[in-house]
Amino acid sequence: MKLVVLLHAVPGREAALTTYEDTVLALLEGEYGGQVLQRLAITGEGPTEVQVIELPDEQALERFLADPARLALERERASCIARTEVYRSR
């Protein structure tokens, strides 16, 4: 299963978004069999970062989203990410 993720930073918190994503993507890859296929920093209008992620299945995504270590970072996430868009790829 592949996902395309568009992340929009809180203005002025772009570096914090990158740091947060470094942490949670390591968890995704280490614990849930996920793989970041591409990760792009965007300048100008639109999202701050675009990710293409591959996961073994929907259950791996659900387990990752419910992971206590990820959920413990919710305050950090909310301080740097204004909006997240997730699309499933064909």
Secondary structure by P-SEA (a helix, b strand, c coil): cbbbbbbbccccaaaaaaaaaaaaaaaaaccccccccbbbbbccccccbbbbbbcccaaaaaaaaacaaaaaaaaaaaacccbbbbbbcc
